[in-house]
Amino acid sequence: MKKSPTNVIFLWHMHQPCYKSPDKDYYVLPWVRLHGIKDYYGMARTVEKFNKVKVSFNFSGILLEQLLDYVNNHAQDYFSILTLKNPAYLKPDEKKFIIERFFSINHDRFIRPHRRYSQLYNKKMSHSRFNTQDYGDLQALFNLAWFHPYTIKEDREVRALIAKEKNYTQADRALIIKKHYELLSRIMPLYNKLLGARRIEITVTPYHHPIMPLIYDTDILNEFPYLKKPLSRFSAPPDCFWHLEKAKDVFKRAFGELPRGSWPSEGSVSEDVIALYHRAGFKWVGTDEGILFKSLTTEHVSYDMIRNQRHIIHRPYRFKDVNIFFRDRNLSDIISFNYQGWEDSKFAAGDLMEHFKRTHAFVKNIYPQRIITIIMDGENAWEYYKNNGIDFLETLYSSLEKSDVLTTTTPSEFLDKFESKRLERLAPGSWINNDFGVWVGNKKNNAYWVLLRRIRDLIAKANVADPKTVEARQYFYLIEGSDWFWWNTFEDFSGEFKRIFFLYVEKICHLLGKNSPGQTK
């Protein structure tokens, strides 16, 4: 009897933290706008081209909030403000900023292939003097580089701007930014169209992208004795629930319905956090395969023995009435980090299809219905691919449409038809090393957790009805986000994340009438 096809699940995760500092009425960094016109728009447009392909998209709550702000309130960011400023009137610090920051895109894919952009980059590297036209061209070229290939193909005015290559005018720069806002306004209608046709599923990450198990209780680190615990325990389960409920609220405003699933921030899970997901009405979450291997490890069955039974990741599980999909780490990571370097993107897509087919051949006789779960960053990877990943994705989606042994589905669609296997225990961890070492354990991050504890204690002692206390609490949720900790572990060359974090710390302390504790070294 012919076996049913294996279901491929794609979950493309989109995330940006809050980029608006408390002392400005504009966003400090432009990544919501720029990834919006390139990746959030382009990824949905790619799916739209293939009638039989189904995928899932996951957004962090704060990213959705910022997208809506750009569209509904015509929000600005410092980069867009500088782009619209006449280069003849730029101040010295603005000129320095433009030279330092307007090359912030993949060099090999977006700068080197363009003669004028590359020329300006070489002037920067040789510390040559920029003239007024150099600044004007750099203002234009940086923003032009972020247009998605589909937009370039379909928009005559954008093509003309790109073809111009140099000598951009003030009117040109204004048109570029105008086109950005036009594209931003198309994002939500496009996703809602695909959602209404049940071509996609959309899910949400807790609002400010916190590492929920650590917010719930840093004593979860007792499970990881090699990670040094902060000097003060931090534990705020109600905050975790706030992030879930707030994310649901903005999701409802964006898409008119409630989410069924979630990619927890960085795939971070624990048994307590899953219980909160159930309480908040979520039906499923995703995390890394290593969490499953750890969950099934016992004193009698080692982690390596479990890991070698890879077929176990090709079905969903259920813990505390929440279904869990465990991503295929090998295949997810090869898309994220390896195929980008292949000269032939179509060949890379063909290679991935062969991996899918071999998996199908391996598991078709084990499970009547089976899944291959790909969960990965859906925005940052494509900057490193040729043609922004279009050749790779189009070839992949086309091959899946034509396959008789593979099909695509969404997590909720799969769960509507098939049962999950019960899981007796869920090990804590994230997708990175299956622990929390990126966000806790080093000196800087542990100091942040102690600081959070001190500030939360101050808020708890303040008058709960005082509007300043209410405002301080909202800002506190923001600094619980994962990104401030991430950039203590990985180098934040601009220093922007640390600066934004401590601006909010100072704001909270000011609202509470307390002195700011100052920055950590």
C-alpha positions in Angstrom: 0.0 0.0 0.0 1.3 3.4 -0.9 2.5 5.4 2.1 1.1 8.9 2.8 3.5 11.8 2.1 5.7 13.2 4.9 4.6 16.6 6.1 7.1 19.4 6.0 6.5 22.2 8.5 8.2 25.6 8.0 8.1 28.1 10.9 9.8 31.3 9.9 10.4 33.4 13.1 10.5 37.2 12.9 11.7 39.3 15.8 13.0 42.7 16.6 13.1 44.3 20.1 11.7 47.7 21.0 13.9 50.3 19.4 12.3 53.4 20.8 14.2 54.9 23.8 12.2 56.7 26.5 13.8 60.0 25.7 13.0 60.1 22.0 9.7 60.1 20.0 11.3 58.1 17.1 13.0 54.7 16.9 16.7 54.7 17.5 17.4 51.8 15.1 15.7 51.1 11.7 15.5 47.3 11.6 11.7 47.0 11.8 11.3 49.3 8.8 14.2 47.8 6.8 13.4 44.1 7.5 9.7 45.0 6.9 10.2 46.1 3.3 12.7 43.2 2.6 11.8 40.2 4.6 8.4 40.4 6.2 7.0 41.5 2.9 9.1 39.4 0.7 8.7 36.1 2.6 4.9 36.4 2.4 5.0 37.3 -1.3 7.1 34.2 -2.0 4.5 32.0 -0.4 1.8 33.7 -2.4 3.4 32.6 -5.6 2.8 28.9 -4.8 -0.8 27.8 -4.5 -0.1 24.4 -2.8 2.6 25.5 -0.3 1.7 26.1 3.3 4.0 27.7 5.8 3.9 29.3 9.2 5.2 32.7 10.4 5.9 33.7 13.9 6.2 37.3 15.1 7.3 38.6 18.5 4.6 40.8 20.0 6.7 43.9 20.2 7.7 43.5 16.5 4.0 43.5 15.5 3.4 46.6 17.7 6.2 48.5 15.9 5.0 47.5 12.5 1.6 48.8 13.3 3.2 52.0 14.6 5.0 52.6 11.3 1.9 52.0 9.3 -0.8 53.6 11.5 1.2 56.5 12.9 3.9 57.0 10.2 6.5 56.4 12.9 10.1 57.4 12.1 13.5 56.2 13.0 16.8 58.1 13.3 18.1 56.5 10.1 15.0 57.6 8.1 15.2 61.1 9.6 18.9 61.4 8.5 18.1 60.0 5.1 15.6 62.8 4.5 18.0 65.5 5.7 19.7 67.6 3.0 23.4 66.4 3.1 24.5 70.1 2.7 23.1 70.8 6.2 24.3 67.7 8.0 26.0 68.3 11.3 29.5 66.7 12.0 28.0 64.1 14.3 25.4 63.2 11.8 28.0 62.9 9.0 30.0 60.6 11.3 26.9 58.5 12.1 26.0 58.1 8.4 29.6 56.9 7.5 29.6 54.5 10.5 26.1 53.1 10.1 24.9 53.3 6.5 27.0 50.3 5.5 25.2 48.1 7.9 24.2 45.4 5.4 26.0 42.3 4.1 29.0 43.5 2.2 29.4 40.6 -0.2 25.8 40.6 -1.3 24.8 44.2 -1.3 27.8 46.5 -1.2 30.6 44.9 -3.3 28.4 44.2 -6.4 27.4 47.9 -6.7 30.2 50.1 -8.0 29.2 53.4 -6.3 28.3 51.8 -3.0 31.5 49.9 -3.0 33.4 53.0 -3.9 32.0 54.8 -0.9 32.8 51.9 1.3 36.4 52.0 0.2 36.5 55.7 0.9 35.3 55.0 4.4 37.9 52.3 5.0 40.7 54.5 3.7 39.5 57.4 5.8 39.1 59.6 2.7 37.0 62.8 2.9 33.4 62.5 1.9 31.9 65.4 -0.1 28.3 66.5 0.0 27.3 64.3 -2.9 29.0 61.3 -1.3 26.8 61.7 1.8 23.7 62.1 -0.4 24.5 59.0 -2.4 25.2 57.0 0.8 21.9 58.1 2.3 20.1 56.8 -0.8 22.1 53.6 -1.5 21.8 52.2 2.0 18.0 52.5 1.9 17.8 51.2 -1.7 19.7 48.1 -0.7 16.9 46.9 1.4 14.2 46.7 -1.3 13.2 43.1 -1.9 13.9 41.6 -5.4 10.2 41.3 -6.1 9.7 45.0 -5.4 12.6 45.9 -7.7 11.1 43.7 -10.4 7.6 45.1 -10.1 8.1 48.8 -9.3 9.3 50.9 -12.2 10.2 53.9 -10.0 12.3 51.7 -7.7 14.1 50.2 -10.7 14.9 53.7 -12.0 16.3 54.8 -8.6 18.6 51.7 -8.5 19.7 52.2 -12.1 20.7 55.8 -11.4 23.5 54.5 -9.2 24.8 57.9 -8.1 24.1 61.6 -8.0 20.9 61.1 -6.0 18.9 64.2 -5.2 16.8 65.3 -2.3 13.7 64.3 -4.2 15.2 60.8 -4.9 15.8 60.2 -1.2 12.3 61.4 -0.3 10.8 59.0 -2.9 12.9 56.1 -1.5 11.4 56.6 2.0 8.0 57.1 0.5 8.3 53.7 -1.2 9.3 52.2 2.1 6.1 53.3 3.8 4.0 52.1 0.9 5.5 48.7 1.3 5.1 48.7 5.0 1.4 49.4 4.5 1.1 46.2 2.4 2.5 43.8 4.9 -0.5 43.2 7.2 -3.1 43.1 4.3 -0.9 40.5 2.6 -0.6 38.3 5.7 -4.3 38.6 6.4 -5.1 37.6 2.9 -2.9 34.5 3.1 -4.3 33.8 6.6 -7.9 34.1 5.4 -7.2 31.6 2.6 -5.6 29.2 5.2 -2.4 29.3 3.2 -0.4 30.2 6.2 -0.6 30.0 10.0 0.7 33.0 12.1 1.9 32.6 15.6 3.3 34.8 18.3 6.2 35.0 20.7 5.7 36.5 24.2 5.5 40.2 23.9 9.0 41.6 24.7 10.7 38.3 23.8 11.7 37.4 27.4 13.5 34.1 28.2 10.4 32.9 30.1 12.0 30.1 32.2 14.4 32.7 33.6 11.7 35.3 34.2 9.7 32.6 35.9 12.5 31.7 38.3 16.3 31.9 37.8 16.5 28.9 40.2 15.9 26.9 37.0 19.7 27.1 36.8 19.8 24.4 39.4 19.3 22.2 36.4 22.5 23.6 34.9 25.2 23.5 37.6 27.9 24.6 35.2 26.1 28.0 34.8 26.8 30.5 37.6 23.6 31.8 39.2 23.0 35.5 39.8 23.7 36.6 43.3 20.0 37.4 43.8 17.2 35.1 42.7 14.8 36.6 40.2 11.3 35.1 40.1 8.2 36.7 38.4 5.7 34.2 37.1 3.0 36.9 36.7 5.3 38.8 34.3 5.5 35.7 32.1 1.7 35.6 31.9 1.6 39.3 31.1 3.9 38.8 28.1 1.7 36.1 26.8 -1.5 38.0 27.2 0.0 41.2 25.8 1.2 39.3 22.7 -2.2 37.9 22.2 -3.7 41.3 22.3 -1.5 42.8 19.7 -1.9 39.7 17.6 -5.7 40.1 17.7 -5.3 43.7 16.6 -3.1 42.7 13.7 -4.9 39.6 12.4 -8.4 39.6 13.9 -8.0 36.3 15.7 -6.1 34.7 18.5 -3.0 32.6 17.9 -3.0 28.9 18.5 0.7 28.4 18.6 4.0 30.1 19.6 7.7 29.9 19.2 8.8 30.7 22.8 11.6 33.3 22.8 14.7 31.5 21.6 12.7 28.2 21.9 13.1 28.5 25.7 10.8 26.2 27.6 10.3 24.6 31.0 7.5 22.7 32.6 6.3 25.8 34.5 6.3 27.9 31.3 4.3 25.3 29.4 1.7 25.4 32.1 1.4 29.1 31.6 1.0 28.6 27.9 -1.9 26.2 28.6 -3.5 28.7 30.9 -3.2 31.4 28.2 -5.0 29.2 25.7 -2.2 28.2 23.4 -2.5 24.8 21.7 1.1 24.2 20.7 4.7 25.5 21.0 7.9 24.7 19.2 11.4 24.1 20.6 14.6 22.4 19.7 15.1 18.7 19.2 17.7 18.6 22.0 15.0 19.4 24.5 13.2 16.2 23.5 16.4 14.1 23.8 17.0 15.5 27.3 13.3 15.0 28.2 13.6 11.3 27.4 17.0 10.7 29.0 16.9 8.7 32.2 19.4 7.0 34.5 19.0 3.9 32.4 18.9 5.5 28.9 21.6 8.0 28.1 21.2 11.2 26.1 23.4 9.8 23.3 21.2 6.7 23.0 18.1 8.8 22.7 19.8 11.2 20.2 20.7 8.3 17.9 17.0 7.5 17.6 16.4 10.5 15.4 13.1 9.3 14.1 11.5 10.4 17.4 11.6 14.1 16.3 9.3 13.4 13.4 6.1 13.5 15.4 4.6 16.0 17.8 4.3 15.4 21.6 2.0 16.6 24.3 2.9 17.9 27.7 0.3 19.4 30.1 -2.2 19.5 27.3 0.1 21.7 25.2 1.4 20.1 21.9 5.1 20.5 21.2 6.9 20.4 17.9 10.6 19.7 18.1 12.6 21.2 15.2 15.1 19.3 13.1 18.2 21.1 14.2 20.4 19.7 11.5 18.2 20.8 8.6 17.1 24.1 10.2 20.7 25.1 10.9 21.9 24.1 7.4 19.4 26.5 5.9 20.3 29.2 8.5 24.1 29.0 8.3 25.4 26.8 5.4 23.4 27.0 2.2 24.0 30.8 2.1 27.6 30.1 1.1 26.7 27.8 -1.8 27.3 29.4 -5.2 24.2 27.8 -6.8 21.2 28.5 -4.6 19.0 26.2 -6.7 21.5 23.3 -6.2 21.3 24.1 -2.4 17.5 23.8 -2.5 17.9 20.5 -4.4 20.2 19.2 -1.7 17.7 20.1 1.0 15.0 18.2 -0.9 17.2 15.2 -1.0 17.6 15.4 2.8 13.8 15.6 3.1 13.4 12.6 0.8 15.9 10.5 2.8 14.0 11.4 6.0 10.8 10.3 4.4 12.3 7.0 3.3 13.6 6.5 6.9 10.5 7.2 8.8 7.6 6.3 6.5 7.4 2.8 7.9 7.8 4.0 11.5 4.9 6.5 11.8 1.7 6.5 9.7 1.8 10.3 9.7 5.1 12.1 10.1 6.6 15.6 10.1 9.8 17.3 9.3 9.9 20.5 11.4 12.0 23.4 10.2 12.1 26.3 12.7 14.5 29.2 12.2 15.1 32.9 11.8 13.0 34.0 8.9 14.6 37.4 8.3 18.3 37.6 9.0 19.4 34.5 7.0 18.4 35.8 3.6 20.8 38.8 3.6 23.6 36.3 3.2 22.1 34.4 0.3 22.3 35.4 -3.3 19.3 37.4 -4.5 18.0 37.6 -0.9 17.3 33.8 -0.9 14.6 34.0 -3.6 16.3 31.5 -5.9 16.6 29.1 -3.0 13.1 29.5 -1.7 11.4 29.5 -5.0 13.2 26.3 -6.0 12.4 24.7 -2.7 8.7 25.6 -2.7 8.3 24.5 -6.4 9.9 21.2 -5.7 7.7 20.6 -2.7 4.6 21.4 -4.7 5.6 18.8 -7.3 6.7 16.1 -4.9 4.6 12.9 -4.4 6.4 11.9 -1.2 6.4 15.3 0.6 3.8 17.9 1.3 3.6 21.1 3.4 1.3 21.8 6.3 1.0 24.0 9.3 1.3 22.8 12.9 -2.4 23.5 13.7 -3.6 21.8 10.5 -1.6 18.7 11.4 -2.9 18.7 15.0 -6.5 19.0 13.7 -6.0 15.6 12.1 -3.6 13.6 14.2 -2.8 12.9 17.8 0.4 13.8 19.7 2.3 11.4 21.8 2.2 12.0 25.6 5.5 13.3 27.1 5.9 12.6 30.8 8.7 15.1 31.4 9.9 18.3 29.7 13.5 19.3 30.2 14.2 23.0 30.4 16.4 24.8 27.8 16.6 26.8 24.7 17.6 26.2 21.0 21.1 27.3 21.8 23.0 24.5 23.5 19.7 23.5 25.1 20.5 25.7 28.1 20.2 29.4 29.0 23.9 30.3 28.9 23.5 33.1 26.4 21.3 35.1 28.8 22.7 34.2 32.2 25.9 32.9 33.8 28.5 35.5 32.8 29.3 38.5 34.9 27.5 41.2 32.8 24.3 39.2 32.5 24.2 38.1 36.1 24.5 41.8 37.1 21.5 42.5 34.9 19.4 39.9 36.7 20.4 41.3 40.1 19.4 44.7 38.8 16.0 43.4 37.6 15.4 42.0 41.0 16.2 45.3 42.7 14.0 47.3 40.4 11.1 44.8 40.6 11.3 45.0 44.4 11.1 48.8 44.2 8.0 48.6 42.0 6.4 46.1 44.4 6.9 48.6 47.2 5.5 51.6 45.3 1.9 52.7 45.3 0.2 50.4 42.8 -2.5 52.9 41.9 0.0 55.7 41.1 0.2 56.4 37.3 4.0 56.6 37.6 4.1 53.1 39.1 1.9 51.8 36.3 4.2 53.4 33.7 7.3 52.1 35.5 5.9 48.6 35.4 5.3 48.8 31.7 8.9 49.9 31.1 10.1 47.0 33.4 8.4 44.5 31.1 10.4 45.9 28.3 13.8 45.4 30.0 12.9 41.8 30.7 13.4 41.1 27.0 16.1 38.7 25.9 18.0 41.1 23.5 19.6 43.2 26.3 21.2 40.0 27.7 22.0 38.6 24.2 24.2 41.6 23.5 26.1 41.2 26.7 27.2 37.8 25.4 27.8 38.7 21.8 29.5 41.9 20.8 27.3 45.0 20.4 29.7 47.1 18.5 27.4 50.1 18.4 26.6 50.0 22.1 23.0 50.9 21.2 21.4 48.0 23.1 23.2 48.7 26.4 22.4 52.4 26.0 18.7 51.8 25.4 18.5 49.3 28.3 20.0 51.8 30.8 17.9 54.6 29.5 14.9 52.6 30.5 16.4 51.7 33.8 17.0 55.4 34.5 13.4 56.2 33.4 12.0 53.6 35.7 14.0 54.8 38.7 13.0 58.4 37.9 9.3 57.5 37.9 9.8 55.7 41.2 11.7 58.6 42.7 14.9 56.6 43.1 18.5 57.0 42.1 19.6 55.1 39.0 22.0 52.2 39.9 24.2 53.1 37.0 25.7 51.0 34.3 27.7 47.8 34.7 31.2 47.6 33.2 
